[in-house]
Amino acid sequence: MKKKIQKDRPLIYRFDTKVSVIGKKYDTDFGADANKKLGDFLIEKGYPSLAGMLQDA
């Protein structure tokens, strides 16, 4: 049986999410390799969180 996704639940991205997935969701280009993982990208660029990265984008 499949779990139903709650519509009012906020989206949570894990560190192993690809940067390209987030770029498509928020319609922005981060200039990163399509296969780079979010955790590696945040550490490389010095962002404390995804929210901080999106504010600068």
Biotite code that builds the C-alpha atoms (Angstrom):
import biotite.structure as struc

atoms = struc.array([
    struc.Atom([0.000, 0.000, 0.000], chain_id="A", res_id=1, res_name="MET", atom_name="CA", element="C"),
    struc.Atom([1.374, 3.425, -0.970], chain_id="A", res_id=2, res_name="LYS", atom_name="CA", element="C"),
    struc.Atom([1.614, 6.262, 1.508], chain_id="A", res_id=3, res_name="LYS", atom_name="CA", element="C"),
    struc.Atom([-0.361, 9.371, 0.682], chain_id="A", res_id=4, res_name="LYS", atom_name="CA", element="C"),
    struc.Atom([1.575, 12.614, 0.661], chain_id="A", res_id=5, res_name="ILE", atom_name="CA", element="C"),
    struc.Atom([-0.006, 15.297, 2.767], chain_id="A", res_id=6, res_name="GLN", atom_name="CA", element="C"),
    struc.Atom([-0.545, 18.490, 0.779], chain_id="A", res_id=7, res_name="LYS", atom_name="CA", element="C"),
    struc.Atom([-0.050, 20.849, 3.724], chain_id="A", res_id=8, res_name="ASP", atom_name="CA", element="C"),
    struc.Atom([3.235, 19.252, 4.764], chain_id="A", res_id=9, res_name="ARG", atom_name="CA", element="C"),
    struc.Atom([6.326, 21.333, 3.851], chain_id="A", res_id=10, res_name="PRO", atom_name="CA", element="C"),
    struc.Atom([8.788, 19.849, 1.378], chain_id="A", res_id=11, res_name="LEU", atom_name="CA", element="C"),
    struc.Atom([11.982, 18.587, 3.001], chain_id="A", res_id=12, res_name="ILE", atom_name="CA", element="C"),
    struc.Atom([15.105, 18.152, 0.896], chain_id="A", res_id=13, res_name="TYR", atom_name="CA", element="C"),
    struc.Atom([17.843, 15.821, 2.033], chain_id="A", res_id=14, res_name="ARG", atom_name="CA", element="C"),
    struc.Atom([21.562, 16.331, 1.478], chain_id="A", res_id=15, res_name="PHE", atom_name="CA", element="C"),
    struc.Atom([21.591, 13.613, -1.190], chain_id="A", res_id=16, res_name="ASP", atom_name="CA", element="C"),
    struc.Atom([19.065, 15.484, -3.399], chain_id="A", res_id=17, res_name="THR", atom_name="CA", element="C"),
    struc.Atom([20.557, 16.592, -6.703], chain_id="A", res_id=18, res_name="LYS", atom_name="CA", element="C"),
    struc.Atom([20.977, 20.338, -7.227], chain_id="A", res_id=19, res_name="VAL", atom_name="CA", element="C"),
    struc.Atom([19.287, 20.031, -10.640], chain_id="A", res_id=20, res_name="SER", atom_name="CA", element="C"),
    struc.Atom([16.035, 18.884, -8.974], chain_id="A", res_id=21, res_name="VAL", atom_name="CA", element="C"),
    struc.Atom([15.986, 21.977, -6.754], chain_id="A", res_id=22, res_name="ILE", atom_name="CA", element="C"),
    struc.Atom([16.893, 24.201, -9.695], chain_id="A", res_id=23, res_name="GLY", atom_name="CA", element="C"),
    struc.Atom([13.877, 22.925, -11.625], chain_id="A", res_id=24, res_name="LYS", atom_name="CA", element="C"),
    struc.Atom([11.559, 23.325, -8.618], chain_id="A", res_id=25, res_name="LYS", atom_name="CA", element="C"),
    struc.Atom([12.562, 26.949, -7.978], chain_id="A", res_id=26, res_name="TYR", atom_name="CA", element="C"),
    struc.Atom([13.213, 27.808, -11.654], chain_id="A", res_id=27, res_name="ASP", atom_name="CA", element="C"),
    struc.Atom([16.785, 28.968, -11.145], chain_id="A", res_id=28, res_name="THR", atom_name="CA", element="C"),
    struc.Atom([20.252, 27.940, -12.279], chain_id="A", res_id=29, res_name="ASP", atom_name="CA", element="C"),
    struc.Atom([22.894, 27.535, -9.601], chain_id="A", res_id=30, res_name="PHE", atom_name="CA", element="C"),
    struc.Atom([25.726, 26.979, -12.039], chain_id="A", res_id=31, res_name="GLY", atom_name="CA", element="C"),
    struc.Atom([26.506, 23.566, -10.592], chain_id="A", res_id=32, res_name="ALA", atom_name="CA", element="C"),
    struc.Atom([26.980, 20.193, -12.228], chain_id="A", res_id=33, res_name="ASP", atom_name="CA", element="C"),
    struc.Atom([23.580, 18.515, -12.741], chain_id="A", res_id=34, res_name="ALA", atom_name="CA", element="C"),
    struc.Atom([24.661, 15.456, -10.738], chain_id="A", res_id=35, res_name="ASN", atom_name="CA", element="C"),
    struc.Atom([26.103, 17.379, -7.770], chain_id="A", res_id=36, res_name="LYS", atom_name="CA", element="C"),
    struc.Atom([24.375, 16.631, -4.490], chain_id="A", res_id=37, res_name="LYS", atom_name="CA", element="C"),
    struc.Atom([22.824, 19.382, -2.379], chain_id="A", res_id=38, res_name="LEU", atom_name="CA", element="C"),
    struc.Atom([24.993, 18.703, 0.674], chain_id="A", res_id=39, res_name="GLY", atom_name="CA", element="C"),
    struc.Atom([28.220, 18.907, -1.296], chain_id="A", res_id=40, res_name="ASP", atom_name="CA", element="C"),
    struc.Atom([27.064, 22.097, -3.028], chain_id="A", res_id=41, res_name="PHE", atom_name="CA", element="C"),
    struc.Atom([26.072, 23.835, 0.218], chain_id="A", res_id=42, res_name="LEU", atom_name="CA", element="C"),
    struc.Atom([29.376, 22.969, 1.864], chain_id="A", res_id=43, res_name="ILE", atom_name="CA", element="C"),
    struc.Atom([31.375, 23.998, -1.209], chain_id="A", res_id=44, res_name="GLU", atom_name="CA", element="C"),
    struc.Atom([29.652, 27.390, -1.452], chain_id="A", res_id=45, res_name="LYS", atom_name="CA", element="C"),
    struc.Atom([29.565, 27.998, 2.308], chain_id="A", res_id=46, res_name="GLY", atom_name="CA", element="C"),
    struc.Atom([25.789, 28.202, 2.712], chain_id="A", res_id=47, res_name="TYR", atom_name="CA", element="C"),
    struc.Atom([24.350, 27.227, 6.098], chain_id="A", res_id=48, res_name="PRO", atom_name="CA", element="C"),
    struc.Atom([21.086, 25.957, 4.595], chain_id="A", res_id=49, res_name="SER", atom_name="CA", element="C"),
    struc.Atom([18.962, 25.679, 1.472], chain_id="A", res_id=50, res_name="LEU", atom_name="CA", element="C"),
    struc.Atom([16.997, 28.768, 2.541], chain_id="A", res_id=51, res_name="ALA", atom_name="CA", element="C"),
    struc.Atom([20.199, 30.801, 2.674], chain_id="A", res_id=52, res_name="GLY", atom_name="CA", element="C"),
    struc.Atom([21.185, 29.613, -0.775], chain_id="A", res_id=53, res_name="MET", atom_name="CA", element="C"),
    struc.Atom([17.784, 30.499, -2.247], chain_id="A", res_id=54, res_name="LEU", atom_name="CA", element="C"),
    struc.Atom([17.901, 34.006, -0.759], chain_id="A", res_id=55, res_name="GLN", atom_name="CA", element="C"),
    struc.Atom([21.153, 34.685, -2.625], chain_id="A", res_id=56, res_name="ASP", atom_name="CA", element="C"),
    struc.Atom([19.897, 33.176, -5.908], chain_id="A", res_id=57, res_name="ALA", atom_name="CA", element="C"),
])
